[in-house]
Amino acid sequence: MKYIFVTGGVMSGLGKGITAASMGRILKNRGYQVTAIKIDPYLNIDAGTMNPAQHGEVFVLNDGGEVDLDLGNYERFLDIELTRSHNITTGKIYRSVIEKERRGDFLGSTVQIIPHITDEIKSCITRTAEAFENNGHKAEVCLVEVGGTVGDIESMPFLEAVRQMRGEFPQHDTALVHVTLVPADTMGDLKTKPTQHSVKALRELGLRPDMIVCRSDRVLPVHSRKKISEFCDVPLNAVISAADAPDIYQVPMELEKEGAANVILDLLGLEKRGVDTEWYRTVTAEYTSRVTIGLVTKYGVEDVYLSIKEALKHAGRALSTEVQIRWLDAETYNAEDLSEVDGVLIPGGFGIRGIPGKIRAIQYAREHQVPFLGICLGFQMAVVEYARDVLGCLDAISEEFGPGTHVIAILPEQEEVINLGGTMRLGGYPIEVAPETMAMNLYGSGEITERHRHRYEVNPDYIGKLETAGLVFSGKNGNRMEILEISGHPFFFATQFHPEFRSRPTRPSPPYLGFVNACRENKNRRNQR
């Protein structure tokens, strides 16, 4: 097992996750089996209870793990399925060590950061890396992204664990990649001093980077790379310019141009194999058409809907169609906004704020024959809208939002739940798809598996009435409704699950593929009028 540790300096949000995922893609394109681990220094056990407006999207894994959005990038770039153990947090580490202390596992020792916490970190990394399998193949390389910025007090134990692993493993079994910012001053000149200080802080912790990836708004000139090389004691060819790219999926290709592939292969003592270029052909394919999709949101932060954005992009690539998103605030948009888009998408979410606006958007899409895709909460609100405006049940609502006719009810197993963390219906569940339906046409299979994150479902007491009124539940898990659609509508489709979590650049999600195609056809019809 080889390990690539990725750290960050100067500031957060530089793109360590994209850098790590891109290096994994570079290795995968050469036939190596790659896995990835994200270390988050916060005290939360997982990302499940964190405010998405502050932290970004909560990505859900097949085993039900609620994790950092970077793991979504790893899955998309590497086309693998990770587990909750691939997201290591301070909360998980400390909980495990304290539980061991309570059991008496340390035989009376004084429990300390070193060695007990650092040993637990190292154990989690190696155990997770060695247990990973992808289609029966063990991983050969494990990417380990250390969240936060060098100098943060929260990440100190993790960086110490990395230092120890670097000393314990043979030289060619580990590599340390440091991602830094090279900002421009008011005159437009790129400044290397922040990078120099960041590497100095890293070396004070006993860590010497093997490669420095320099983030900037343009390609780093040779004289700046030489300065960084000389001051940071890193070979010139290992100072990699990582300028802004038009698409994150093109970052691996840009790193290839900078020579990062050969540097990584040399550092890890890996064979320089031929490159499979299918990925690069896919992500650089030209668009021949364009659609605009209205995404009716309530959080106002694009990272909350990251997987949806990427799933739309994947579907667009497959259809040679550029997807432009028009962000519509559920509380302030108007009917004119909806009339200008080619399709309407209602994403997941929690809480009553913005619900009336989401329901109005669904009604507009249904009545005006506009392609509609509802995800999780969007699925539930589609049921509410249908119950109100077709069944005539004017007080139809979800039990989550207060009194009324609860066409959406809490899951029976959720009624006694007290703790919020990790207690929803989470992860992959099998779904039976009905024949001769839009769902069957999209998936092409009677049995599928998709990922979930919810506490509420369609109330069984109202399923019969809804179906009699024309609502088709074309996907089910036992007696639970998973997919709905309306016959005679160009595309009115909603899912209780989150299909975007399984979408990949080379394998777009079927609902998103169908939605973008319907939006394209809708635009063509409008242009012909």
C-alpha positions in Angstrom: 0.0 0.0 0.0 1.3 3.4 -1.0 0.0 6.6 0.7 -0.3 10.1 -0.7 -0.9 12.7 2.1 -2.4 16.0 1.0 -2.2 19.0 3.2 -3.2 22.6 2.7 -1.7 26.0 3.6 -2.4 29.7 3.6 -6.2 29.4 3.6 -9.0 26.8 3.5 -11.1 26.2 0.4 -8.1 26.0 -2.0 -9.2 22.7 -3.6 -7.3 20.1 -1.7 -10.1 17.6 -2.3 -10.1 18.2 -6.1 -6.3 18.1 -6.1 -6.3 14.7 -4.3 -9.1 13.3 -6.4 -7.3 14.5 -9.6 -4.1 12.7 -8.5 -6.2 9.6 -7.9 -7.7 9.9 -11.4 -4.2 10.3 -12.9 -3.1 7.0 -11.2 -6.4 5.3 -12.1 -5.9 6.2 -15.8 -2.7 4.2 -15.6 -4.4 1.2 -14.3 -3.7 1.6 -10.5 -6.4 0.7 -7.9 -6.9 3.8 -5.8 -8.9 4.6 -2.7 -9.3 7.8 -0.7 -9.7 9.0 2.9 -10.8 12.4 4.1 -9.7 13.6 7.6 -11.9 16.3 9.1 -10.5 17.9 12.3 -13.9 18.9 13.7 -15.3 17.3 16.8 -18.6 16.1 15.1 -18.8 12.4 14.7 -20.0 13.0 11.1 -21.4 15.7 8.9 -25.0 14.7 9.4 -26.0 17.3 11.9 -24.0 20.2 10.4 -25.7 23.2 8.9 -25.3 22.8 5.1 -25.3 26.6 4.6 -22.1 26.7 6.6 -20.4 23.4 5.7 -21.9 22.6 2.3 -23.6 19.4 1.1 -23.9 16.3 3.3 -22.9 13.5 1.0 -24.5 10.1 1.7 -22.6 6.9 1.1 -24.1 3.5 0.2 -23.6 2.2 3.8 -25.5 5.2 5.1 -22.5 7.3 6.2 -23.2 11.1 6.2 -19.9 12.5 5.2 -18.0 15.6 3.9 -18.7 16.6 0.3 -15.1 15.8 -0.7 -15.9 12.1 -0.5 -18.5 12.8 -3.2 -15.7 14.2 -5.4 -13.6 11.1 -4.7 -16.4 8.8 -5.7 -17.1 10.8 -8.9 -13.5 11.2 -10.0 -12.4 7.6 -9.1 -15.7 5.8 -9.9 -15.6 3.9 -6.6 -17.9 3.4 -3.6 -16.5 4.4 -0.2 -17.7 3.7 3.3 -18.2 5.8 6.4 -14.8 4.7 7.7 -13.2 6.7 4.8 -14.2 9.9 6.6 -12.2 10.2 9.8 -13.1 13.0 12.2 -11.7 14.1 15.6 -15.0 13.1 17.1 -14.7 9.5 15.9 -11.1 9.3 17.0 -11.7 10.6 20.5 -14.8 8.5 21.0 -13.0 5.4 20.0 -10.1 6.1 22.4 -12.4 7.1 25.3 -14.4 3.9 24.8 -11.2 1.8 24.9 -10.1 3.6 28.1 -13.5 2.9 29.7 -13.1 -0.8 28.8 -9.6 -0.8 30.3 -7.9 -1.6 27.1 -4.9 0.6 28.0 -4.1 -1.3 31.2 -4.0 1.7 33.5 -1.8 3.9 31.3 -2.3 7.6 31.2 -4.2 8.2 28.0 -2.5 11.0 26.0 -2.6 12.6 22.6 0.7 10.9 21.8 0.7 7.9 21.6 -2.9 7.0 22.0 -4.7 9.5 19.8 -2.0 9.3 17.1 -2.0 5.5 17.2 -5.7 5.5 16.7 -5.4 7.8 13.7 -2.8 5.7 12.1 -4.8 2.5 12.8 -7.9 4.0 11.2 -6.0 5.1 8.1 -4.2 1.8 7.5 -7.2 -0.4 8.4 -9.5 1.5 6.1 -7.0 1.6 3.2 -6.3 -2.2 3.5 -9.9 -3.2 3.8 -11.0 -1.3 0.6 -12.0 -3.3 -2.4 -13.3 -2.2 -5.8 -14.8 -5.0 -8.0 -12.7 -7.5 -6.1 -9.5 -5.5 -6.4 -7.5 -4.3 -3.4 -6.3 -0.7 -3.4 -2.6 -0.1 -4.3 -2.6 3.6 -3.5 -4.5 5.5 -0.8 -5.0 9.2 -0.9 -5.3 10.9 2.5 -6.6 14.5 2.6 -6.0 16.3 5.9 -8.7 18.9 6.2 -8.1 22.4 7.5 -4.9 24.5 7.2 -1.4 23.8 8.5 -1.2 25.7 11.8 -4.8 25.0 12.9 -4.7 23.6 16.4 -7.5 21.1 15.5 -5.3 19.3 12.9 -2.1 19.0 15.0 -2.7 15.3 16.1 -3.4 14.3 12.5 -0.3 16.0 11.1 1.7 14.3 13.9 0.3 10.9 12.9 1.3 11.7 9.3 4.8 12.5 10.4 5.0 9.2 12.3 3.7 7.2 9.3 6.3 8.9 7.1 9.0 7.7 9.4 7.6 4.2 9.9 7.0 3.3 6.2 9.7 2.8 3.6 10.7 5.9 1.6 8.8 5.1 -1.6 5.6 4.1 0.3 4.5 7.7 1.1 4.4 11.0 -0.5 3.4 14.4 0.9 1.7 16.9 -1.3 1.2 20.4 0.0 -1.5 22.6 -1.6 -1.0 26.4 -1.2 -2.2 29.7 -2.5 -0.1 32.0 -4.7 -2.2 35.2 -4.6 -1.7 38.3 -6.8 -1.0 41.7 -5.3 -2.7 45.0 -6.3 -0.3 45.2 -9.3 -1.3 41.8 -10.5 2.1 40.1 -9.6 1.9 36.6 -8.1 3.4 36.5 -4.6 5.2 33.4 -3.3 5.8 34.5 0.2 2.6 33.0 1.7 3.6 29.6 0.2 7.1 30.0 1.7 5.7 30.6 5.2 3.2 27.8 4.8 5.9 25.3 4.0 8.0 26.7 6.9 5.1 26.0 9.3 4.8 22.5 7.9 8.5 21.8 8.4 8.3 23.1 12.0 6.0 20.1 12.5 8.6 17.7 11.1 7.0 17.4 7.7 8.8 18.1 4.4 6.6 18.3 1.3 7.6 16.2 -1.7 5.4 18.2 -4.0 3.9 21.7 -3.8 0.7 22.4 -5.8 0.4 26.1 -6.2 -3.2 27.4 -6.7 -3.6 30.6 -8.6 -5.8 32.4 -11.1 -3.2 31.8 -13.9 -0.3 29.6 -14.8 2.7 30.1 -12.4 5.7 31.6 -14.3 9.0 29.8 -14.2 10.7 32.4 -12.1 8.0 32.0 -9.4 8.4 28.2 -9.4 12.1 28.6 -9.1 11.8 30.8 -6.1 9.4 28.4 -4.4 11.7 25.5 -5.2 14.7 27.2 -3.7 13.1 28.6 -0.6 11.1 25.4 0.2 13.8 22.8 -0.8 11.6 21.0 -3.3 12.8 20.0 -6.8 11.7 22.4 -9.5 9.7 19.7 -11.3 7.8 19.1 -8.1 6.5 22.7 -7.9 3.2 22.3 -9.8 1.1 25.1 -11.1 -2.6 24.6 -10.6 -4.4 27.5 -12.3 -8.1 27.8 -12.3 -9.7 25.4 -14.7 -13.0 25.8 -16.6 -14.3 22.5 -15.2 -13.1 20.5 -12.2 -13.0 17.3 -14.3 -10.3 18.9 -16.4 -8.0 19.4 -13.4 -6.3 15.9 -13.8 -5.5 16.8 -17.4 -4.0 20.2 -16.4 -1.9 18.4 -13.7 -0.7 16.0 -16.4 0.5 18.9 -18.5 2.4 20.2 -15.5 4.2 16.9 -15.1 2.6 15.9 -11.8 2.0 12.3 -13.0 5.7 11.5 -13.4 6.6 13.2 -10.1 4.0 11.1 -8.2 5.0 7.9 -9.9 8.7 8.5 -9.2 8.0 9.4 -5.5 6.1 6.2 -5.0 8.4 4.0 -7.1 5.5 3.0 -9.4 5.8 1.9 -13.0 5.1 4.5 -15.7 2.3 2.7 -17.5 0.3 3.8 -20.6 -2.5 6.3 -20.1 -6.2 5.5 -20.7 -7.5 8.7 -22.2 -11.3 7.9 -22.1 -11.8 10.2 -19.1 -10.1 13.1 -20.9 -12.2 12.6 -24.0 -15.4 12.5 -21.9 -14.8 15.7 -20.0 -13.6 17.7 -23.0 -16.4 16.8 -25.4 -17.9 19.7 -27.2 -21.5 20.9 -26.4 -23.9 21.2 -29.3 -26.9 22.6 -27.4 -27.8 24.4 -24.2 -30.6 24.3 -21.7 -31.5 26.4 -18.7 -32.8 24.7 -15.5 -34.6 26.5 -12.7 -33.3 25.1 -9.4 -35.7 26.3 -6.7 -33.6 26.5 -3.5 -33.9 27.6 0.1 -30.3 27.7 1.3 -28.7 30.2 -1.1 -25.4 28.4 -1.1 -24.4 26.5 -4.2 -22.2 24.0 -2.4 -25.3 22.7 -0.6 -26.4 21.3 -4.0 -23.0 20.2 -5.3 -24.0 16.7 -6.2 -27.0 17.9 -8.1 -24.9 20.4 -10.1 -22.5 17.6 -10.9 -25.2 15.1 -11.9 -26.7 17.7 -14.2 -23.3 18.3 -15.7 -22.7 14.5 -16.2 -26.1 14.2 -18.0 -25.3 17.2 -20.1 -22.0 15.8 -21.2 -23.6 12.6 -22.3 -26.2 14.5 -24.3 -23.7 17.1 -25.6 -25.8 19.7 -23.9 -24.5 22.5 -21.7 -26.7 22.8 -18.6 -27.0 26.3 -17.2 -28.6 26.6 -13.7 -30.7 29.5 -12.8 -30.8 29.7 -9.0 -34.4 30.6 -7.9 -34.9 31.6 -4.3 -38.1 29.7 -3.1 -39.3 32.8 -1.2 -38.7 35.5 -3.9 -39.0 34.1 -7.4 -42.0 34.8 -9.6 -43.9 33.2 -12.4 -41.9 35.0 -15.1 -38.7 33.3 -13.8 -40.3 29.9 -14.3 -41.5 30.8 -17.8 -37.9 31.5 -18.9 -36.4 28.1 -17.9 -36.5 24.8 -19.8 -37.1 22.6 -16.7 -37.8 22.9 -13.0 -35.8 21.0 -10.3 -36.9 20.9 -6.6 -34.0 19.5 -4.5 -34.0 18.1 -1.0 -34.0 20.0 2.3 -35.5 20.3 5.7 -37.9 22.8 7.4 -40.9 24.8 6.4 -39.2 27.9 5.1 -39.6 28.2 1.3 -42.2 25.3 1.1 -45.0 27.4 -0.4 -42.7 28.6 -3.2 -41.6 25.0 -4.0 -45.2 23.8 -4.2 -46.1 26.7 -6.6 -43.2 25.8 -8.8 -44.3 22.1 -8.9 -47.9 23.2 -9.8 -46.5 25.5 -12.6 -44.4 22.6 -14.0 -47.3 20.2 -13.9 -49.9 22.5 -15.4 -47.6 24.1 -18.1 -46.1 20.8 -19.3 -42.6 21.9 -18.2 -40.1 19.1 -17.4 -40.0 18.5 -13.6 -37.6 16.6 -11.4 -38.2 16.4 -7.7 -35.6 15.0 -5.2 -36.4 13.8 -1.7 -38.3 16.8 -0.3 -39.2 17.6 -3.9 -40.8 14.2 -4.2 -42.8 14.8 -1.0 -43.9 18.2 -2.1 -45.0 16.8 -5.5 -47.3 14.5 -3.6 -48.6 17.5 -1.5 -49.2 19.6 -4.6 -51.1 16.8 -6.3 -53.2 16.1 -3.3 -54.1 19.8 -3.0 -54.7 20.7 -6.7 -55.9 17.4 -8.2 -57.5 15.6 -5.2 -58.9 18.8 -3.8 -57.5 18.2 -0.4 -56.6 21.9 0.3 -54.9 21.4 3.7 -52.6 18.6 2.5 -49.2 18.9 4.0 -46.3 17.0 5.4 -46.4 16.0 9.0 -43.0 17.7 9.3 -44.6 21.1 8.8 -47.5 21.0 11.3 -51.3 20.4 11.3 -53.3 19.5 8.3 -54.0 16.4 6.2 -50.7 14.5 6.4 -50.3 12.9 3.0 -46.6 12.8 4.0 -46.1 11.1 7.3 -43.2 10.3 9.5 -41.6 6.8 9.1 -42.9 4.5 11.8 -39.4 3.6 12.9 -38.7 7.4 13.4 -41.5 8.0 15.8 -39.4 7.2 18.9 -36.1 8.7 17.7 -34.6 11.3 20.0 -31.0 11.7 18.7 -30.7 13.5 15.4 -27.2 12.3 14.3 -27.2 9.2 12.0 -30.8 8.2 12.7 -32.6 9.0 9.4 -33.3 6.3 6.8 -29.8 6.5 5.3 -27.9 4.8 2.5 -28.7 2.4 -0.3 -32.0 0.5 -0.5 -33.3 -1.8 -3.2 -36.2 -0.5 -5.3 -38.6 -2.4 -7.5 -39.4 -0.6 -10.8 -42.8 -1.1 -12.4 -42.8 -2.2 -16.0 -44.1 0.1 -18.8 -43.3 3.2 -16.9 -41.0 6.2 -17.4 -38.9 4.8 -14.5 -38.4 1.5 -16.4 -37.5 3.4 -19.6 -34.9 5.4 -17.7 -33.3 2.6 -15.7 -33.9 -0.3 -18.1 -34.1 -2.6 -15.1 -36.8 -3.9 -12.7 -34.4 -3.8 -9.7 -32.2 -0.8 -8.8 -30.4 0.5 -5.7 -30.3 4.2 -4.8 -29.2 6.2 -1.7 -31.6 7.8 0.8 -31.6 10.5 3.5 -35.1 11.1 5.0 -37.5 10.7 7.9 -40.8 11.1 6.1 -42.7 9.0 3.5 -45.9 9.0 1.5 -48.7 8.2 4.0 -50.0 4.7 3.1 -53.5 5.8 3.9 -53.5 8.1 0.8 -51.7 6.1 -1.7 -54.9 4.5 -3.2 -56.6 7.9 -3.6 -53.5 9.5 -5.2 -53.2 6.6 -7.7 -56.9 6.7 -8.5 -56.5 10.4 -9.3 -53.7 9.6 -11.8 -50.4 9.8 -9.8 -48.3 6.8 -10.7 -45.9 5.3 -8.1 -43.5 3.5 -10.4 -40.8 2.6 -7.9 -41.4 0.9 -4.5 -39.4 -0.5 -1.6 -41.9 -2.9 -0.1 -44.9 -0.7 0.9 -42.8 2.5 0.6 -43.2 4.7 -2.4 -39.9 5.6 -4.0 -40.7 7.1 -7.5 -43.6 9.0 -8.8 -44.6 10.1 -12.3 -47.6 11.4 -14.3 -48.7 9.8 -17.5 -49.2 12.2 -20.4 -46.7 14.8 -19.1 -43.5 15.3 -21.1 -41.5 14.6 -17.9 -42.9 14.8 -14.4 -40.7 12.6 -12.3 -39.7 12.6 -8.7 -37.7 10.3 -6.4 -37.7 9.8 -2.6 -34.0 8.9 -2.9 -31.0 11.0 -4.1 -29.9 9.7 -7.5 -27.3 12.3 -7.8 -25.1 10.5 -5.2 -24.5 7.7 -7.7 -23.9 9.8 -10.8 -20.5 9.7 -12.4 -19.0 11.6 -15.4 -18.9 8.4 -17.4 -22.2 6.9 -15.9 -24.8 9.7 -15.6 -27.8 9.1 -13.3 -30.8 7.9 -15.3 -33.3 10.4 -13.8 -31.0 13.3 -14.5 -30.2 12.0 -18.0 -34.0 11.8 -18.7 -34.6 15.2 -17.2 -31.9 17.0 -19.2 -33.1 15.3 -22.4 -36.7 16.4 -21.7 -35.5 19.9 -21.1 -33.7 19.9 -24.4 -36.8 18.7 -26.2 -38.9 21.3 -24.4 -36.6 24.0 -25.5 -36.8 22.8 -29.1 -40.6 22.8 -28.9 -40.6 26.3 -27.6 -38.3 27.5 -30.3 -40.6 26.1 -33.0 -43.6 28.0 -31.8 
